[in-house]
Amino acid sequence: MRTLSRQLQDYLNLRRQLGFKLNTEGRLLPSFVRLAKQQGARFITTKLALRWATMSPNTTQKTRACRLCMVRKFAEYLSTVEPRTEVPAQKLIPYKFSRREPYHYTDNQVRQLIGAARQIHPSRRIKGLTFSTLLGLLAVTGMRVGEALALDFQDLDFAKGLLTIRQAKGNKSRLVPLHSSTVQALQRYASIRDGLYPHPISQNFFVSEGSIRPKYEAMRRWFIMATCQVGLRQSAGRSGPRMHDLRHYFAIRTLLDWYRCDANVDARLPELATFLGHSHVSDTYWYLSAVPELLELATRRWERANKGGK
């Protein structure tokens, strides 16, 4: 009979072949297997799963619920080959997911952010240039921050005005069409970058000092500095806008433009969902209720439709 450790590897390999990255599961579940080994357990029990999920006293309810969910999915897989496996009930650690309310940027605030980003570490030209260009790209494409940081040279086709996002969320790739002004801005960045680093050590499109790929945590620190500078955050320790909210800015602005020009929003939502890399159109529908103006426009259209277009 295979050990839990070997069964965990089989489980992770199978799900990764199906397109799941499982970075967190791959990092945490081995510690569950080690606990099972210490306890002399050869199969999963609800008691063991709960003990592992709650063993750290400083974790939040959300973290505990997520840890239990990881074990539950592993147990569901094992239950097909080991009948003694106990699958923990979903509500043993109750937690209700609530989507964080996004910050709704105005056009002027986005311009101010990009301007402040250019001034990050002025003595080190590439930092401000990289940061401001990346923020601009997020605002006009709705890309995820990690997707933008992962771009390589070959992912940009300036002639066709296309950007390729490879192995993004859900292990999927997609094409993103670029406006001509965006292409020009990216070409200017690439030209200056190549002048500073004529012999790059990697194929990264966005680079930091030494021609290396910028790290997300560094970008986050710079973003906090920029938001403080333009007055969107009181201090580094206070909550405030996120880089990810630029994705919401793009989605909401696109929907507002469609409503204002009387486009068939319902018909075009799958288009926006594909552009954003959503797995389900229902994920995109959330934006309709995220902004009062959007909700009002959608309600007005619904009322007109029910009155025969009057």
C-alpha positions as MATLAB code, in Angstrom:
seq = 'MRTLSRQLQDYLNLRRQLGFKLNTEGRLLPSFVRLAKQQGARFITTKLALRWATMSPNTTQKTRACRLCMVRKFAEYLSTVEPRTEVPAQKLIPYKFSRREPYHYTDNQVRQLIGAARQIHPSRRIKGLTFSTLLGLLAVTGMRVGEALALDFQDLDFAKGLLTIRQAKGNKSRLVPLHSSTVQALQRYASIRDGLYPHPISQNFFVSEGSIRPKYEAMRRWFIMATCQVGLRQSAGRSGPRMHDLRHYFAIRTLLDWYRCDANVDARLPELATFLGHSHVSDTYWYLSAVPELLELATRRWERANKGGK';
ca = [
       0.000    0.000    0.000;
       1.299    3.450   -0.881;
       2.228    5.867    1.889;
       0.340    9.129    2.380;
       3.418   10.970    1.130;
       3.392    9.082   -2.175;
      -0.380    9.435   -2.459;
      -0.049   13.191   -1.945;
       2.427   13.412   -4.824;
       0.068   11.409   -7.041;
      -2.797   13.715   -6.074;
      -0.837   16.915   -6.764;
       0.509   15.573  -10.072;
      -2.967   14.604  -11.250;
      -4.546   17.958  -10.460;
      -1.635   19.866  -11.975;
      -2.074   17.872  -15.179;
      -5.668   19.115  -15.153;
      -4.444   22.715  -15.106;
      -4.331   23.572  -11.385;
      -1.125   25.166  -10.113;
      -1.635   24.193   -6.451;
       1.310   26.257   -5.222;
      -0.162   26.701   -1.738;
      -1.320   23.084   -1.481;
       2.084   21.853   -2.610;
       3.714   23.937    0.118;
       1.350   23.159    3.002;
      -0.030   19.646    2.563;
       3.354   17.948    3.109;
       3.205   19.259    6.692;
      -0.161   17.510    7.098;
       1.417   14.287    5.885;
       4.275   14.741    8.365;
       1.761   15.199   11.182;
      -0.041   12.019   10.104;
       3.263   10.156   10.135;
       4.074   11.450   13.627;
       0.667   10.241   14.799;
       1.146    6.865   13.136;
      -1.915    7.464   10.906;
      -2.055    5.522    7.638;
      -5.245    7.167    6.401;
      -7.005   10.498    6.856;
      -9.434   11.030    9.725;
     -11.594   14.040   10.490;
      -9.899   14.443   13.868;
      -6.445   14.533   12.253;
      -7.568   17.020    9.588;
      -9.060   19.360   12.202;
      -5.942   19.160   14.346;
      -3.729   20.160   11.435;
      -6.049   22.949   10.273;
      -6.198   24.535   13.742;
      -2.780   23.647   15.145;
      -1.412   27.198   14.913;
      -3.138   29.482   17.471;
      -2.355   32.678   15.548;
      -4.097   31.779   12.281;
      -7.353   33.420   11.216;
     -10.659   31.618   10.749;
     -10.240   32.050    7.009;
      -6.814   30.385    7.055;
      -8.093   27.475    9.130;
     -11.048   26.973    6.801;
      -8.733   27.025    3.780;
      -6.386   24.485    5.346;
      -9.294   22.166    6.121;
     -10.544   22.566    2.543;
      -7.135   21.459    1.228;
      -7.247   18.287    3.321;
     -10.878   17.658    2.376;
     -10.078   17.679   -1.355;
      -7.100   15.397   -0.770;
      -9.344   13.092    1.287;
     -11.994   13.023   -1.446;
      -9.317   11.829   -3.857;
      -8.024    9.187   -1.422;
     -11.499    7.905   -0.539;
     -11.715    6.282   -3.987;
      -8.808    3.946   -3.166;
      -8.848    3.824    0.654;
     -12.358    3.162    2.081;
     -11.226    4.023    5.615;
     -10.579    7.626    4.587;
     -12.791   10.131    6.390;
     -13.761   13.221    4.375;
     -14.195   16.186    6.767;
     -17.529   17.987    6.500;
     -17.428   21.379    4.817;
     -18.885   23.304    7.767;
     -16.614   22.003   10.508;
     -14.778   25.325   10.347;
     -17.404   27.795    9.107;
     -16.221   30.714    7.023;
     -18.151   32.853    4.595;
     -16.094   34.296    1.756;
     -16.715   37.979    1.118;
     -15.181   39.763   -1.810;
     -13.238   42.847   -0.761;
     -14.809   46.062   -1.939;
     -12.498   47.500   -4.620;
     -11.262   51.058   -4.623;
     -12.902   52.964   -7.481;
     -10.234   55.092   -9.130;
     -11.092   58.183  -11.116;
      -9.274   58.874  -14.387;
      -7.418   61.742  -12.727;
      -6.276   59.566   -9.814;
      -4.848   57.001  -12.243;
      -2.935   59.747  -14.042;
      -1.628   61.045  -10.695;
      -0.526   57.546   -9.672;
       1.392   57.029  -12.899;
       3.013   60.444  -12.493;
       4.044   59.630   -8.914;
       5.344   56.239  -10.040;
       7.761   57.934  -12.456;
       9.389   59.682   -9.479;
      10.119   56.489   -7.531;
      13.889   56.453   -6.903;
      14.697   59.183   -9.492;
      18.416   58.422   -9.220;
      17.693   54.944  -10.544;
      15.930   55.629  -13.795;
      14.734   52.130  -14.595;
      12.662   51.787  -11.406;
      10.329   54.716  -12.002;
      10.143   53.925  -15.702;
       9.247   50.295  -15.089;
       6.755   51.064  -12.336;
       4.890   53.804  -14.212;
       4.731   51.802  -17.456;
       3.478   48.722  -15.642;
       0.745   50.692  -13.825;
      -0.355   52.200  -17.118;
      -0.558   48.755  -18.702;
      -2.657   47.441  -15.812;
      -5.060   50.361  -16.143;
      -5.678   49.946  -19.882;
      -5.750   46.135  -20.119;
      -7.106   44.885  -16.787;
      -4.241   42.418  -16.483;
      -3.388   40.871  -13.143;
      -0.186   42.219  -11.579;
       1.488   38.805  -11.709;
       0.608   38.452  -15.398;
       2.293   41.757  -16.228;
       5.411   40.949  -14.197;
       5.725   37.564  -15.946;
       5.837   39.043  -19.474;
       8.848   38.212  -21.641;
      10.137   39.816  -24.848;
       8.372   37.314  -27.078;
       5.011   37.989  -25.427;
       4.745   41.424  -27.078;
       3.971   41.664  -30.789;
       4.146   45.372  -31.548;
       3.443   44.929  -35.262;
       0.132   43.180  -34.597;
      -0.665   45.088  -31.416;
      -1.041   41.889  -29.420;
       0.113   40.777  -26.007;
       0.224   37.103  -25.019;
      -0.410   36.085  -21.419;
       0.931   32.594  -20.853;
      -0.144   30.084  -18.204;
      -2.119   32.584  -16.164;
      -4.763   31.758  -13.558;
      -6.219   28.324  -14.235;
      -3.079   27.523  -16.268;
      -4.657   29.213  -19.304;
      -3.149   31.506  -21.914;
      -4.881   34.326  -23.768;
      -4.296   37.119  -26.274;
      -4.849   40.753  -25.307;
      -5.253   43.326  -28.120;
      -3.510   46.634  -27.441;
      -4.525   50.156  -28.421;
      -2.020   51.940  -30.660;
      -1.201   54.417  -27.872;
      -0.427   51.498  -25.535;
       1.840   49.944  -28.158;
       3.702   53.255  -28.495;
       4.140   53.556  -24.717;
       5.487   49.996  -24.474;
       7.840   50.583  -27.409;
       9.211   53.717  -25.712;
       9.778   51.725  -22.535;
      11.505   48.900  -24.434;
      13.757   51.377  -26.256;
      14.902   53.078  -23.038;
      15.278   49.720  -21.260;
      17.445   48.370  -24.069;
      19.567   51.524  -23.958;
      20.179   51.031  -20.248;
      20.715   47.265  -20.585;
      21.995   46.541  -24.113;
      23.055   43.040  -23.028;
      20.148   41.758  -20.903;
      20.703   38.728  -18.701;
      17.130   37.513  -19.176;
      14.123   37.774  -21.496;
      12.012   39.761  -19.005;
      10.007   42.577  -20.576;
       9.745   44.589  -17.360;
      13.013   44.845  -15.485;
      14.431   46.315  -12.317;
      18.056   47.166  -11.624;
      20.479   44.666  -13.101;
      17.960   43.678  -15.776;
      16.223   41.261  -13.402;
      12.490   40.668  -13.174;
      10.822   42.965  -10.596;
       9.458   41.218   -7.530;
       5.821   41.660   -6.561;
       6.676   42.733   -3.002;
       8.965   45.480   -4.317;
       6.194   46.703   -6.632;
       3.782   46.693   -3.713;
       6.140   48.833   -1.608;
       6.540   51.314   -4.447;
       2.787   51.388   -4.933;
       2.228   52.253   -1.263;
       4.758   55.082   -1.603;
       2.982   56.413   -4.697;
      -0.501   56.258   -3.145;
       0.767   58.093   -0.061;
       2.335   60.754   -2.271;
      -0.911   61.498   -4.154;
      -3.068   61.372   -1.021;
      -4.875   58.067   -1.625;
      -3.418   56.574    1.562;
      -2.682   58.315    4.852;
       0.322   56.199    5.788;
       2.099   53.002    4.803;
       0.411   51.107    7.618;
      -3.140   52.137    6.692;
      -5.408   50.256    4.338;
      -6.023   51.816    0.960;
      -6.171   51.171   -2.784;
      -4.440   48.136   -4.233;
      -2.683   47.614   -7.550;
      -5.287   44.927   -8.218;
      -7.973   47.631   -8.111;
      -6.640   48.912  -11.448;
      -8.116   45.717  -12.892;
     -11.495   46.779  -11.494;
     -10.918   50.270  -12.914;
     -10.482   48.840  -16.407;
     -13.492   46.505  -16.166;
     -15.822   49.150  -14.762;
     -14.685   51.791  -17.220;
     -15.276   49.368  -20.106;
     -18.791   48.541  -18.888;
     -19.647   52.219  -18.376;
     -18.489   53.012  -21.924;
     -20.660   50.205  -23.310;
     -23.740   51.379  -21.447;
     -23.210   55.014  -22.435;
     -22.948   54.126  -26.131;
     -26.008   51.844  -25.827;
     -24.076   48.658  -26.654;
     -25.584   45.238  -25.961;
     -23.759   44.665  -22.668;
     -25.211   41.190  -22.074;
     -23.922   40.048  -25.457;
     -20.484   41.566  -24.885;
     -19.915   40.361  -21.315;
     -18.345   37.063  -22.516;
     -15.934   39.217  -24.524;
     -14.918   41.129  -21.391;
     -14.720   37.885  -19.393;
     -12.296   36.442  -21.961;
     -10.271   39.650  -22.003;
      -9.923   39.576  -18.211;
      -9.172   35.858  -18.119;
     -12.256   34.941  -16.067;
     -13.169   31.273  -16.043;
     -16.888   32.058  -15.807;
     -18.962   34.974  -17.080;
     -20.597   35.063  -13.634;
     -17.283   36.412  -12.285;
     -17.630   39.366  -14.647;
     -21.275   40.013  -13.737;
     -20.038   41.018  -10.273;
     -18.785   44.311  -11.710;
     -22.350   45.335  -12.554;
     -23.146   45.629   -8.844;
     -19.751   46.962   -7.811;
     -20.433   50.603   -8.736;
     -23.688   52.512   -8.106;
     -23.532   54.216  -11.513;
     -23.238   50.864  -13.266;
     -26.114   49.420  -11.303;
     -28.228   52.467  -12.118;
     -27.480   52.230  -15.853;
     -28.270   48.519  -15.881;
     -31.537   49.138  -14.005;
     -32.592   51.886  -16.420;
     -31.978   49.636  -19.406;
     -33.943   46.827  -17.800;
     -36.854   49.208  -17.120;
     -36.836   50.455  -20.714;
     -36.862   46.904  -22.011;
     -39.873   46.061  -19.860;
     -41.706   49.131  -21.106;
     -41.163   48.235  -24.720;
     -38.215   50.557  -25.190;
     -40.159   53.705  -24.255;
];
